[in-house]
Amino acid sequence: MTRTVTVVLADGDGTPLGSLPPFDVAMPYWIEMSDVVGEVARRHGLTVDVLRLIEHERPSPPGGAVTYLAQVREPVVDPSAPAPGTSAHRAPLPELAPPTAAQLAAAATTHPLRAPYAEPGGPAASLAWAREALGAPRLDAVQQRTWNVAAHWRLTDRGQVTWLKQVPPYQETELAVLRWFGEHAPHLGPRTLATGEHGRQLLGFVDGVHHYDGGLAELQTVAAAQHGLHLISAEAADDLLALGVPDHRGARMVDWIRGHLEQHVGDHPAGELLERLPGTFDEIDACGLPAALSHGDNNPGNALLDGERVVFLDWGEGFLGHPAFDVLGLISGAPEADRAAVLEAWAARWRRDVPGCDPERAVALVRQVAQLQAAAVYAWLLANIEPSEHVYHWADVPDRLDRAAAVAGVG
């Protein structure tokens, strides 16, 4: 599966000038930008930053024909720049197809929930901030991803790699978590070099591997490291709450799930599970495991393994809550035998470190509500992003409600 990409170039105000000829890229995922900007540079000699998706052929990702709005990046001053008073040389723009009425209309839209990096001039402002924060006016920056959850650039200065990440306001829990990591668990989180307004952060490079389809050994390594994180964070609950990490313990998680899902459930069988939630969480709490810093989207791809340590990334959906949500997220795509082995080791660690707790019963109970919690996360995303970005998530809430009903055997 591939993507067929059309890039519409915009002026400084975001008004489309026209589109480059379509081209195919290997990565089908709509959020991936490194191959898009790389192909524009290769074909046309232009350095661009993509602002946002404005057209798509398919009803949801991945693959198919997609159209992005992008801006040509201002050149970075270098030693060969002309003397003051002369004009810097620029390669002429290639011939562009006139923008269509649909492209003009999509580019002209505004919305209060649009991320700052998706606005005209947003990437340029973030890169300028990064250059100043690093004291590196000539750094090379390549956009890696952009969508409604975050934008990423890989920055290189004299061989030193840094990551610029920017999150929208609703994801700024990540900044609070990174501050806590820096003080209490620096070995488990990325090294934060700087943070700024509008959700900007500069992170040290970690030479690790994302194990999206990790085998049993990788899953056990991640689970063991996360157990250590849970123990440390359980002792720091007050500090995490003071930093702004959401409190999703017990009854508060019940209220959060219900608040986000009531408008989505209707007559879906999962509505029965919403009614049961208070009693279910009372039983979960009675199992005796402490609340800890939970990731919120704990799939293997959000952990980097570099051979010596595990680094946990992407904390915008983090919360203070039950640790069983994390282990269930970690093993959700694993074969049954691997899931059983990870859960056995996970339970043994909790029995060792919290005598008298009942981890097996806790994880069985959390399993009944984990898909509801995931559905609520997607409903929360939809409530915080502009409608044109809903295409990334519109199917996720009903899908998770269906899974929740299937796990609980209702409907």
Secondary structure, 3 states (H helix, E strand, C coil): CCEEEEEEEECCCCCEEEECCCEEECCCCCCECHHHHHHHHHHHCCCEEEEEEEEECCCCCCCEEEEEEEEECCCCCCCCCCCCCCCCCCCCCCCCECCCHHHHHHHHCCCCCCCHHHCCCHHHHHHHHHHHHHCCCCCEEEEEEECCCCEEEEEEECCEEEEEEECCHHHCHHHHHHHHHHHHCCCCCCCEEEECCCCEEEEECCCCEECCCCCHHHHHHHHHHHHHHHHHHHCCHHHHHHHCCCECCCHHHHHHHHHHHHHHHCCCCCHHHHHHHHHHHHHHHHCCCCCEEECCCCCHHHEEECCCCEEECCCCCCEEECCHHHHHHHCCCCCHHHHHHHHHHHHHHHHHHCCCCCHHHHHHHHHHHHHHHHHHHHHHHHHHCCHHHHHHCCCHHHHHHHHHHHHHCCC
